[in-house]
């Protein structure tokens, strides 16, 4: 049985075997081939084992080179553009799977499974269908895990708690990273991924919130509140305050009277 991925003119299915509820194929696409907008009736997980394919979906585009893991739900419109050397892709399709999101990203562990699938397809025996069903499930598990948000690293929580205790002091990303033993770039990425804002944005937000409390509970001047909150001057506080709360510090204080 030929895979739905391989029905386009100029495309060759090297091998395609039904294994349980899956159709497992190795599909070869010729150089410089373009497949206009189309969709497949089954959800699929695919691994580029050789060559390059440019994938264009409704929401994004991506170049899928060797080692890329591609996932699509059934009837997902897309366009394919193949490079000068064409591409060889291992595809696992299942009509029962309608929950697969659209994605395209490198996945080294998926490549290892795809290569094992190629070996089974190249030299089938009495146990090939059973082996392919297991490999198909393994590939789908890898694809599924790639969409699960990573568990938050505890050191990121420690950084946030530590910074919250001293946000009025100068905060240096390099020093904070050294305290938890990570690279500053890794700290920046992990913090943003965990909390949806950069470390600098977090500190600025805390300072604005502190300034707002001071404006309501004390009669300090705006200039003094700005300096104590860690801003360069009153105008710096005013810009940050209005961006975060929608009003100037003076207007905010007047609204509380």
Helices and strands as residue ranges (DSSP letters): G 4-6, E 11-19, E 22-29, E 34-38, E 43-57, E 61-64, E 68-72, E 78-94, E 103-106, H 108-122, H 128-145, H 154-165, H 173-180, H 184-195, H 199-217, H 222-228, H 234-245, H 249-255
